[in-house]
Amino acid sequence: MHSSCKILLHGLIILGIAGWAIVSCSGVNEPALGDTLLRPADEMVMVFVPAGKFDMGIIFEGISYARRLCRDTAADPLSAHCPGSAFVDELPVHEVTLDAFWIDRTEVTNQQYQRCVEAGACSPPVDESSYTRPHYYGNDVYSDYPVIWITQAQAATYCDWAGGRLPTEAEWEYAARGPEGNRFPWGNDFDGTLLNYCDLNCPLGPKDPMTDDGYVETAPVGSYPSGVSWCGALDMAGNVREWVSDWYGQYALDPQTNPTGPSDGSGHIPRGGCWLDTPDNTRSTNRGSNAPEYTRHKVGFRCAADL
């Protein structure tokens, strides 16, 4: 802890546990960039995201970059399938203003999720295995790995139990990109050493043969500290895709304030890419849609909380 940091008690009572501990390095009573919060229910560290505005989505040049990245990191660039149509749902770029909020430093782990199951508030993951590990959830060896095989509704239930909520799509993107609107949490250039994606270890899919990220599939949360985002969030690119609260839909062109997405839809949005994704799909603007009951060995989540 920085020598100027102090402990503040946050006056909330969640599930009968008083005193969210805020670690403040700013020297003031109001949270600031760099401050963290310890959530009592699951001992998750949350990082503070100050209020601000950014340009959400991408311009057409961003699509060109995504296509180049798709081709350049493919095992066979000449046969790589990198259509521009795969990225058009990231258009149009639009200004978003957000209030301050907290977001989990890492993805929720197997051990943390198990606390909610044991408390009777959460249902177990749909499957206890991972792609290559028959016994993943409930195995102490993988306690600090991200929980997977979780539907969006299960993720929302967990966040509610822990005293938070799922982040909105705009909050998630802002926590990953920052006010400068970086392509990746760490900056604008892809670096395969800063995340867990489909590298040469990947057991299937269009792997990138030029990088060894050290893992065949999921990695322990926080394994790539140099890939940290501007607000202190880890693993916002790769490892597992992360559920957000919004229904999937077309972006609005007009400026938005604290947007929450469409009022309904046919699918929810996972963000951030995963261990099975190509580099272009780990960009912070990348989005997609999965059915409400969708669950796989590559999807997890993290929570957010209002100030």
N, C-alpha and C positions, 0 to 999 in steps of 0.2 A: 504494500500500500504506500502511496506517496506520502511523504512526511507531513504535508499540509492537509491530508484527508481527515475527515471527522465522521462520526457515526450520527445519523439523524434517525429519529423514530417516526415512522409514518403512521398516522393515527387511523389505521384500519383494523377491523377484526374480520378475518376470513376463516370460516369453518371453526370459529372459536379460538383461533390463534392470533394473539395481539402482537403488533409491532413489526411491520415490514422494515427491515434494516436497510437504509439507504447509505451507501458509502459515497460521500461528497468530497471531491478533490478541488472544487471551485472556490471554497472558502465562503460560500453564501448559503442561505437556508433554502433557496430555490434550486431545484435540480438544474444541472448544466451538462453540456457535452463532456463525456468522460465519466460521469457519475454512473453508479450501478446500484441495483436493488436486489436484495436476496428475498425470494418468494418463499414463505414458510412451508407451504403445503408440500412442495417437492424439492426445495433447496435449489431451485433454478436461479441463476444469476441473470438479471435483466439489465439491459443497457438503455440509457436515456437517449431519446431522439428529439432534439429541439424542434419547436415549431419552425416552419419555413415553407418555401415554395420551390418547385422544380418543374422541368418540362418532362412529362411522362410520355412514354412511347418513343418512337424513332422517326427520323426523316428518311427520305428515300436513300440517301447515302448510307444509312444504317443497314438497309437491306442489302446493298452492294457489299458492304463489309461482311455481313453474315454469310453471304454466298461465297465470297473469297475464302473466308475462314473454313467453311465447310469443305471446299475443294482442297485447300492447301494442307489440311491436316488429315485427309483421307489416305488410306493405304494405297489406293489407286485413284489419283486425282482425275484421270481421264474418264473414268466410269462413275465418278461420284455423282449422286443425285442430289442437287442443291437448288431446287426451284425457288424463284422469288415469291411464288404464291404461298410458300410455307411461312412467310414472315409478315404478310400483309395485315394480320390482325393486330400488329404492333403499331399500326397507323390509325388515326393521325396523331402527331405529337400535339399535346395540349398542356396548358399550364395548370398545375394543381397546387393548391395551398392547403397545408395540413396543420392542425393543432399538435402540440407536443404529445408524445406518448412514450411508453416503454416497450421494448421488444426483447425476447429471449436471446441471450448471447449465442446459444447453440440450439440445434434441433433437440426435441424431447427424446430422452433415452429410454431404453427398455426398462431400466431400473426405476426411473421416474414414473413411467406409465404403469408399472406394476403396483406402485403405491395406490394409484387411483382404483385399480382393479380390486386390490385387497381391501380398500375402503368401501367397496360396494357401489361406487359411483360410476365406474367405467366397465364396459364389457371387454373381454380379452381380444387381442388381435385375431383376425379371421384365420390366420395361419401362424404357427409357431416357428416355422422354418424361414431361412433366407434362401437366396438363389442356390448357394453351394453348401449351406450348413443346415443339416436336418433339424438340429435343436438350437435355435437362435434366441427367441424370446423365452425368458425364464431361466436362461443359462448364465451363470455368473461370469463366464468368460466374456460374454457380450453385453454385460450390464451397462457399459458406457457407450454402446453403439446406438444409433438412432432406431427408435421403434418403427416398424413397418407393418404392412398389411392392415392399415387403419383407414377407415372411410372418413370422408370429410365430416360427417355427423359425429363420429367417435372422437375426432380431433377437437371439434367444438365442445363436446361434453367434457373432455379432459380440461380444456382451458377454463371452462366455467368452474369446474371443481377446484382448480388451482387458484382461482381468484382473478382470472383474466378473460381473454377472448381470443379468437383467431384474428390476426391482422387483416385489415382490408388489403385489396390488391395494391392500392396506391401507397399505403403505409409500408407494405413489404418492399415495393420498388424503391421508395425513398430511402429506406434503411439500407438497401443494397447499393444504390447509386449515389446518393447524396445530392446536394444542391447543384453540383457541377454536372450531374447527369452522366457519370462514367458508364462505360459499356459493361464493366465487370466491377465487383466490389473493390478491387485493388487499383483500378485504373482503366485505361482504354485499350490496352494490348493484352491479348491472351497469353497466359503463362501456365503451362501444364503442370508445373511444380507447385502451384498454389491451390490446387483443388483435386478432388477425387472424381474422375470422369472415365470415359471409355478409352483407356490407354492401351498399351501393348498387352496388359494383363487381362483385358476384358474377355470374358468367356464366350461372348457372342456380340453381334452387331458390327457396325462400321468403325472399327477401332482405329485409334491414332497410334501408329507404330513408332513414333519418334519420342515418346515419353513413357517413363515408368513412375507412376504415382505411388507405388508401394502396396496397392490393394487390388484384389480380384473383384471385390464388390464393395459393400458398405465398409466404412472406416469408423473408428471411434470419433465421437464428436470433438471438434476442436483440434483435429490432427494437422491442420494447415494454418497455424497462427499468422503466417505472413500474408495470407489471403484475406485478412480482416477488412471489413468495410469501414467507412469513415466514422461510424458511430460506435464501433467496437463489436459488431456482430460477426460471428464466424460461420463458415459453411453455407454462406448464402449463394454460393455457386457449387454445384456438384453434391456428391454423397447421396442425398435423397431429395426428390422433389417435395415441395412443401405446400400443403393446403392453405388457401386464404378463404376469407368469408364470402367473397363475391360470387354471384352467378356470372357465368361467362357471357359476354356480349360485346358489341361494337363500341369503341371509344367515342365519346362526344368530342366535338371540335372546340366548343366553347370552354373557357376557363372554368375549373371546378374547385369547390372548397369542401374538403373532407368527403370525397365521393365514396359511395358504398356499392356502386355497380347497379345493374338492373334489379328490379323488384322480384323477378323470377326468371326461370330459364330451364334448360334441359341438362346443364352441366356446370360443375364447379371448376375452379382454376387452380392448378398446381404451378408453383413457381420455382425457379432456381436450377433446374436441371438435376441430374443424378449420375451415379456411377456408371450407368449404362448409356449416357448421352454423349453425343459428339460435341466438340467445343462450341459450335454455333448455338446449340441449344442450352448452353450454360450462361449465355449472356443475361444480364439483369432485366432486360426488357422482354425476354422470351416468355410466351404464355401459351396456353392451350385450354382444352376443355375435356373433362372426364365426367361420366355419369355419376349421379349422387352416390351410388353404391359401389363405385369403382374402388378397388384396393389391390395393391401389388407389392412386390418385394423391392420397389424402388420409390415408394411414396411415404413420407412422414409429415412432420409439421413442427412449428414452433408457435408460441403464444405471444400476444401483445396485451397491453393494459393501458387504460386512460391515465392521464396525469393525476 
